[in-house]
Amino acid sequence: MTIKPFHLAWFLQGSSIQAWGAEWSGNISEEWMSADMFLDLARSLERAAFDYLLIEDSIYIGQNWKNSRDIFLRNGMSVPRQEPSVVASLMMAATSRVGIVPTLSTFAYHPYLTARIIGTLDQVSAGRAGWNMVTGSSDFSAQNFGLDALPEHDRRYEMAEEYIEIVTKLWNSWEPGAIVADRASGVLIDPAKVHTIDYEGRYYRSRGPLNSGPCPQGRPVIAQAGGSAKGRRIAAMYADTIVAHAKGIDAMKEYRDDIRRQLVSFGRDPESCKVLFLLSPVLGRTMAEAQARADQRAIDAAANIDVRLAQMGWSTNIDFSGFDLDAPVGTLATNGHQSSLEQFLRKAGKRTLREAIVSYSSSGGSVDLIGTPDAVAAQMGEVMQEVGGDGFLFSLPDVSRKSVVEVTDGLVPALQQRGLVRKTYQHRHLRDTLLEF
Ligand SMILES: Cc1cc2nc3c(=O)[nH]c(=O)nc-3n(C[C@H](O)[C@H](O)[C@H](O)COP(=O)(O)O)c2cc1C
């Protein structure tokens, strides 16, 4: 039976001091500005032949606990957070094969700027750039940009369709071969091959051409993470890779099958978009050590309920500080991350808020994998066999050089020995790396 290899990526929740307080995190509170820790991360992922590293972003300091920023600042929760496009360029300079995918939010950057920033990153990396397209989740972030609140959830996706149209049209505003660089005639660029886009939309307008020039990939890679109906639809229309948080094998299969159906309905090849599922495995030299670590995750969650609920509030725009911890969660709604809240509520069922948040925040992502690198590698192969593909997006609560190499130099070699992931890169451009299998 031929094993179809799968893809690996890493979800970095922002270049910051997020490992503050975690073991093996060195002097991160003194060294974080240089981003060295995250350059080492990128180098380790390249050594393990990962497809890409996705840099998460949200442009505000949390205030979803007692309507105060205190708990976020005291614990360094998603703050300080450096500008992802700057850190991405440093990572690109420190590597030569791994893809780097910064997040740029549609409410914060004008589409012309996004086209230019990602286009330039694609140039300086010789074709390894991607863009994680997000529409935002918090009114506090909108208020940093002069808005009272974020537009309504589904309208944000409607606006995002125009936004992506402009970005991709600007990337295509340079025809191949536009830069002739003819020393004899002294002509650098053929004017006939560079065009305006003259886009007039309901929400956005842009004339073009893109002044930063052509991109090595032609069209850099677009990543998306929407779980709602609107989110899935826009992903199936434009994304080359989707980062998903679906809980359990059935939900993972349902999600991927639905996306592939929609890809076909938009006239796209279902293989042209790779769905990678969030994974936070618990590794140990022995099964007992791994299980002890998994138990510790639940103990830590139970000991820090406030912090965990504030984190949940941060992505769902809900302030849980006034809720009764020992009462059932009940029904909730959000204009923020709808699928994240839905998943939390589905998993909570009739449990109390305390029980629900401990179980949700100590879980291992889409599937709970605990064990030695070899055991977890086998489980990852089985999960992918059942779901059909296309890979995993690692996300660890405590990013330290130690926790990273446990994955890149412990788990990945075990996966490579089983022929489940690539051992070396075959392509230079991120798009081709994603389409390799
Ligand atoms: C793996 C993953 C990564 C994400 N990264 C970001 C991010 O960097 N910034 C952000 O604002 N939202 C991020 N999101 C949130 C999504 O963009 C989206 O808003 C969320 O999944 C809810 O989508 P929905 O409202 O369509 O269900 C991420 C979601 C997932 C699952």
PDBQT file of the ligand as one rigid body, heavy atoms in Angstrom, charges set to zero:
ROOT
HETATM    1  C1  LIG A 501      -4.768  27.875  12.778  1.00  0.00    +0.000 C 
HETATM    2  C2  LIG A 501      -5.442  29.216  12.811  1.00  0.00    +0.000 A 
HETATM    3  C3  LIG A 501      -4.680  30.378  12.695  1.00  0.00    +0.000 A 
HETATM    4  C4  LIG A 501      -5.288  31.632  12.769  1.00  0.00    +0.000 A 
HETATM    5  N1  LIG A 501      -4.523  32.765  12.719  1.00  0.00    +0.000 NA
HETATM    6  C5  LIG A 501      -5.110  33.966  12.899  1.00  0.00    +0.000 A 
HETATM    7  C6  LIG A 501      -4.326  35.150  12.986  1.00  0.00    +0.000 A 
HETATM    8  O1  LIG A 501      -3.120  35.117  12.868  1.00  0.00    +0.000 OA
HETATM    9  N2  LIG A 501      -4.954  36.324  13.192  1.00  0.00    +0.000 N 
HETATM   10  C7  LIG A 501      -6.316  36.399  13.304  1.00  0.00    +0.000 A 
HETATM   11  O2  LIG A 501      -6.826  37.509  13.486  1.00  0.00    +0.000 OA
HETATM   12  N3  LIG A 501      -7.092  35.291  13.203  1.00  0.00    +0.000 NA
HETATM   13  C8  LIG A 501      -6.508  34.098  13.032  1.00  0.00    +0.000 A 
HETATM   14  N4  LIG A 501      -7.272  32.978  12.984  1.00  0.00    +0.000 N 
HETATM   15  C9  LIG A 501      -8.726  33.126  13.020  1.00  0.00    +0.000 C 
HETATM   16  C10 LIG A 501      -9.295  32.964  11.614  1.00  0.00    +0.000 C 
HETATM   17  O3  LIG A 501      -8.765  33.855  10.724  1.00  0.00    +0.000 OA
HETATM   18  C11 LIG A 501     -10.785  33.099  11.657  1.00  0.00    +0.000 C 
HETATM   19  O4  LIG A 501     -11.144  34.375  12.017  1.00  0.00    +0.000 OA
HETATM   20  C12 LIG A 501     -11.347  32.136  12.641  1.00  0.00    +0.000 C 
HETATM   21  O5  LIG A 501     -10.899  30.851  12.304  1.00  0.00    +0.000 OA
HETATM   22  C13 LIG A 501     -12.821  32.171  12.672  1.00  0.00    +0.000 C 
HETATM   23  O6  LIG A 501     -13.290  32.049  11.432  1.00  0.00    +0.000 OA
HETATM   24  P1  LIG A 501     -14.828  31.987  11.229  1.00  0.00    +0.000 P 
HETATM   25  O7  LIG A 501     -15.386  33.181  11.884  1.00  0.00    +0.000 OA
HETATM   26  O8  LIG A 501     -14.964  31.953   9.746  1.00  0.00    +0.000 OA
HETATM   27  O9  LIG A 501     -15.310  30.750  11.871  1.00  0.00    +0.000 OA
HETATM   28  C14 LIG A 501      -6.688  31.717  12.922  1.00  0.00    +0.000 A 
HETATM   29  C15 LIG A 501      -7.467  30.554  13.030  1.00  0.00    +0.000 A 
HETATM   30  C16 LIG A 501      -6.844  29.306  12.969  1.00  0.00    +0.000 A 
HETATM   31  C17 LIG A 501      -7.685  28.074  13.059  1.00  0.00    +0.000 C 
ENDROOT
TORSDOF 0
